[in-house]
């Protein structure tokens, strides 16, 4: 894809590993986002982390010095909700973000027993009993939906298990292939396209997720090395249109001298 993109429209930004690590803003990001907006460029935060509610995500952004409202945030929990029929019985091995998103679907949430759908998202509340309940429900006929398949989650202390690791465990125990809602899959792409029709670039830290998502949206992919992808590793696939150390560097190079940004 051509880089740099037009100086208008919307930048789709991942949160974990791009804007913050475990909710702590990465150096220079608030200033960079403010500079983008002064230049007339809108932002949309699109995260595969289904754990926080929308209000929690907005609060974290605001506490980090980043202006945002509910309309500026899209999560994989919301993508899951588009895949669950109204009135379904749902066993959610996930946190409050998923429960909130499912609320308007008028579902019945259960902890065990028969269910129409099992949803697996990122959660600390994962143990043998919950794994067994989820797998049993799926073997009993429930549809298995994962919020995302990212195997790891970036934090200031390194990579921790992501929702994809939990999803693999449930799928293996149940003997089925799950369907996935979040980036880079169609449910999330549909949400983003419905929220913003002028997406110009996807900025992320994981090529297999954010890069493929950019391809799905037919826009350039900007890879930042502040999350799960480190400098000096194997060549990333799919190939990014541009690589920067972090979002602050990417924005600075884009705004100050777009033609000087190296295409990789």
HELIX and SHEET records of a PDB file:
HELIX    1   1 UNK A   29  UNK A   38  1                                  10    
HELIX    2   2 UNK A   54  UNK A   63  1                                  10    
HELIX    3   3 UNK A   70  UNK A   72  5                                   3    
HELIX    4   4 UNK A   76  UNK A   81  1                                   6    
HELIX    5   5 UNK A   96  UNK A  103  1                                   8    
HELIX    6   6 UNK A  128  UNK A  139  1                                  12    
HELIX    7   7 UNK A  163  UNK A  174  1                                  12    
HELIX    8   8 UNK A  186  UNK A  195  1                                  10    
HELIX    9   9 UNK A  207  UNK A  211  3                                   5    
HELIX   10  10 UNK A  212  UNK A  217  1                                   6    
HELIX   11  11 UNK A  247  UNK A  257  1                                  11    
HELIX   12  12 UNK A  258  UNK A  260  5                                   3    
SHEET    1   A 6 UNK A  73  UNK A  75  0                                        
SHEET    2   A 6 UNK A  42  UNK A  47  1                                        
SHEET    3   A 6 UNK A  10  UNK A  13  1                                        
SHEET    4   A 6 UNK A 199  UNK A 204  1                                        
SHEET    5   A 6 UNK A 220  UNK A 224  1                                        
SHEET    6   A 6 UNK A 242  UNK A 244  1                                        
SHEET    1   B 2 UNK A  20  UNK A  21  0                                        
SHEET    2   B 2 UNK A  24  UNK A  25 -1                                        
SHEET    1   C 5 UNK A 108  UNK A 110  0                                        
SHEET    2   C 5 UNK A  89  UNK A  93  1                                        
SHEET    3   C 5 UNK A 117  UNK A 120  1                                        
SHEET    4   C 5 UNK A 143  UNK A 146  1                                        
SHEET    5   C 5 UNK A 179  UNK A 180  1                                        
SHEET    1   D 2 UNK A 152  UNK A 155  0                                        
SHEET    2   D 2 UNK A 158  UNK A 161 -1                                        
END                                                                             
